[in-house]
Amino acid sequence: MKNRIHADVLIVGSGLSGLSAALNLAERGLKVTVVTKEAIDVSNSANAQGGIATVSDFNVDSFEKHIQDTLTAGAGLNDIEAVRFFVENGPDAIRHFEQLGIHFTENEAGQLDLGREGGHTERRVVHAGDITGFELIKVVKKAVLLHPNITVLENHTAIDLISESKFFFSEDNRVVGAYVLSDRGEVMTIIANSVLLATGGCGKVYLYTSNPNVTTGDGLAIGFRAGVPVVNMEMIQFHPTILYHEKINSMLISEALRGEGGVLIDKHGNTFMEKYHPLKSLAPRDIVARAIDHEMKMSGDDCVFLDMTKLDGDFLQKRFPNIFRICLNGGIDMRTMPIPVVPAAHYSCGGLRSTPKGTTEIPGLFVSGEVAHTGLHGANRLASNSLLEAAVMAKYVAEEIAEYTSKTKPSSYEPPDWDSGNAEDEDEKIIIKQNWDEVRRIMWNYVGIVRSNKRLERALARLELMKHEITEYYWNFKVSRDLLELRNITLVAELIIRSAMKRKESRGLHFNIDYQFKLDTIQNTVVTPAEIL
Ligand SMILES: Cc1cc2nc3c(=O)[nH]c(=O)nc-3n(C[C@H](O)[C@H](O)[C@H](O)COP(=O)(O)OP(=O)(O)OC[C@H]3O[C@@H](n4cnc5c(N)ncnc54)[C@H](O)[C@@H]3O)c2cc1C
């Protein structure tokens, strides 16, 4: 593989958003290169269990109801036009996937079997058993790998974008490619007419997360360094129910289990959710996560439990085959014993400022999926609205990129190769590991489910110290994936803290014990690169 390659479009990330956009663009005749950190099917998308929220049964459900549920969860911070855009595009996204060959689960009448999840007033979650993401990625991946216009580079990590002017804050800051760390440890220059960041969220910024290892907020950091502001980064969703097990990591116990009748209990078998919300175990995620956090802090227990034992055993096995099997392998038979669960970082509602169609304020730079802030989720994401966002955005961002490409001449600028200066092989991996752990621990302890001014100040002060050490490493040593990720999680952690400090209220996912009220004026939190870089 050459160290300098050209493409019409460079896509960073092979989740649902990146792969769907790649396919769409390739079908329009554009040459697409996809870079992805690990194997093509390692992503949050591939781990999604519950499904895609969309209105299917118009006899009982409606776009208005889906919009209203999204707005209720979003606690006033959603952009209503964006919500309408995504909700109304839902049925089309489902049709598209069906045409690609995905078989969503059907009921006995041969219609889509619709799941119900927290915050939804109707059954509207289209799913493929309890491995919806796996099935989606399997089918889209197959089409991508067969397409002659798409090249996929696995085990390649994007480092930073290349702009024509080299100065991102100048007027002609058009993005023309990216530097990418290859699977051989060399830095490649990929030149492209446009770049799409589809890098997902940032769960790994926290010690406990449902996200896979690749989810280190790289795209957020890369886009921010390139000049795109971030919006509402304090709105981190903690999933209430991750399996608490000494050997099984990051295993999500889908909300759909509570949708089907699962009930949260403490170790004595007592229910507790009635103290927190009228919807009890099916309350919105932020309420359930905070309630569990509170119960655990009050009791000193390591976890709470999800009781499925009142449901029919055959139904459980049929409806949740994957979760059932994994629990059973870990010694938990959900037919007869409650499942131990804890909350963990799950989803980033904030992101790089963009339109619902994925355009940013930087020419040539587009975003799609969880990395973007479109206004859909507001202060809290409604369950299963994110695959909807990833799928719908992928279609429209492809249209935007195609249009941009048709109007824009390829850049004549030939960027220099990556300059590693006097870099040497770094041999003090321990310092990187130490800082990795420290950032994630600080975020979990001080910037987690419940925040306070003092905790946020402490977190920022510690992070500032580490930032200098990490920057020194970055410039003095040869880059590795660990070092790149550390640099990115540290920046993203800072963005979350600074955003949390700016919000002088508690709203949606952001709960600060020093401001336990909602302000009358509702506004987005914006952090711009000029403020901190
Ligand atoms: C366990 C779990 C269950 C979920 N269940 C649901 C659900 O049921 N319904 C729902 O709507 N949502 C669900 N979500 C959320 C949803 O899966 C994600 O929001 C969505 O899949 C994001 O898609 P994406 O394409 O934006 O990013 P992702 O699917 O996260 O893909 C990001 C890609 O970017 C790559 N990448 C990142 N950084 C770099 C870099 N520097 N260089 C190269 N490549 C890079 C990664 O390797 C990955 O391939 C779930 C999430 C998790 C973790």
The ligand as a Gaussian input file, in Angstrom:
#p B3LYP/6-31G(d) Opt

LIG

0 1
 C      -24.301000      -1.888000      23.224000
 C      -25.034000      -0.855000      22.449000
 C      -26.358000      -1.052000      22.107000
 C      -27.051000      -0.079000      21.373000
 N      -28.332000      -0.328000      21.013000
 C      -28.978000       0.590000      20.234000
 C      -30.292000       0.313000      19.746000
 O      -30.852000      -0.740000      19.978000
 N      -30.889000       1.273000      18.984000
 C      -30.292000       2.462000      18.682000
 O      -30.900000       3.293000      17.995000
 N      -29.050000       2.714000      19.122000
 C      -28.368000       1.819000      19.868000
 N      -27.102000       2.085000      20.288000
 C      -26.441000       3.297000      19.812000
 C      -26.067000       3.116000      18.345000
 O      -25.540000       1.840000      18.161000
 C      -25.042000       4.137000      17.884000
 O      -25.402000       5.417000      18.244000
 C      -24.906000       4.100000      16.379000
 O      -24.688000       2.784000      15.957000
 C      -23.769000       4.980000      15.922000
 O      -23.459000       4.682000      14.593000
 P      -22.276000       5.435000      13.885000
 O      -22.233000       4.936000      12.499000
 O      -22.427000       6.884000      14.101000
 O      -20.972000       5.012000      14.719000
 P      -20.391000       3.610000      15.173000
 O      -21.292000       2.501000      14.868000
 O      -19.960000       3.769000      16.584000
 O      -19.098000       3.448000      14.259000
 C      -17.972000       4.248000      14.418000
 C      -16.851000       3.713000      13.554000
 O      -15.791000       4.651000      13.522000
 C      -14.554000       3.969000      13.635000
 N      -13.566000       4.936000      14.129000
 C      -13.611000       5.690000      15.251000
 N      -12.518000       6.475000      15.328000
 C      -11.779000       6.228000      14.215000
 C      -10.541000       6.707000      13.717000
 N       -9.805000       7.621000      14.384000
 N      -10.057000       6.215000      12.553000
 C      -10.749000       5.259000      11.869000
 N      -11.940000       4.781000      12.290000
 C      -12.445000       5.246000      13.446000
 C      -14.861000       2.822000      14.576000
 O      -13.883000       1.831000      14.469000
 C      -16.233000       2.411000      14.043000
 O      -16.064000       1.576000      12.937000
 C      -26.398000       1.122000      21.020000
 C      -25.065000       1.326000      21.372000
 C      -24.377000       0.349000      22.078000
 C      -22.952000       0.587000      22.446000

